[in-house]
Amino acid sequence: MKIGVLAMQGAYEEHINILKSLNVDTVEIRNKEDLEDIDGLVIPGGESTTMGKLIRNLDLYNDLKAKIESGLPVWGTCAGMIILAKSIYEDDTKHLSTMDIEVRRNAYGRQLGSFHTKSDIKGIGDDIHMVFIRAPYIESVGDKVEVLSVVDKNIVAAKENNMFVTSFHPELTDDNRVHKYFVDMVKTNI
Ligand SMILES: NC(=O)CC[C@H](N)C(=O)O
């Protein structure tokens, strides 16, 4: 089993380190060839506008979208969630646009928008350490989307078939339960 981590920008090394600690083979995705034999993909946090441009400029857009649409398990954290969303609140920008959610960027404010808390995620556990950094949250979800976590009335984790998203950054904590959950998602899909 091999999990690719989109490695253009943002917090990708932290994901790789946690996946390695779980004995998972990883590959840094920087071009089309890197996508060839992956069983799962992480799209990390960072800055979604920049990441979206890099995906197109490095000619990864079509292959990434096709793989996700044909069932590749994918996990988007923070900016990664924005990259997967079909709709961005009050913004016409479209990135991979595969998951039926509307997200609000910088939803907690730009300057003071970073905080952490502990809350539960359905199917994963209770008291999970959640770090939010200029994070988005999910405004609304389509019929096929399962809401997995709500913090202060805002949706911060969800799943639609092979697509899993979190507003927060589990790779910046010592709690590896969310990574284990995604690894299981990938395993059951092989
Ligand atoms: N930590 C993050 O990934 C922040 C996301 C960033 N605010 C964006 O809109 O792209």
The ligand as a Gaussian input file, in Angstrom:
#p B3LYP/6-31G(d) Opt

LIG

0 1
 N       -4.257000      26.082000       7.103000
 C       -4.763000      26.200000       5.903000
 O       -4.682000      25.299000       5.057000
 C       -5.368000      27.533000       5.598000
 C       -6.200000      27.584000       4.330000
 C       -6.155000      28.978000       3.723000
 N       -6.722000      29.955000       4.609000
 C       -6.868000      28.980000       2.381000
 O       -7.886000      29.557000       2.250000
 O       -6.375000      28.408000       1.459000

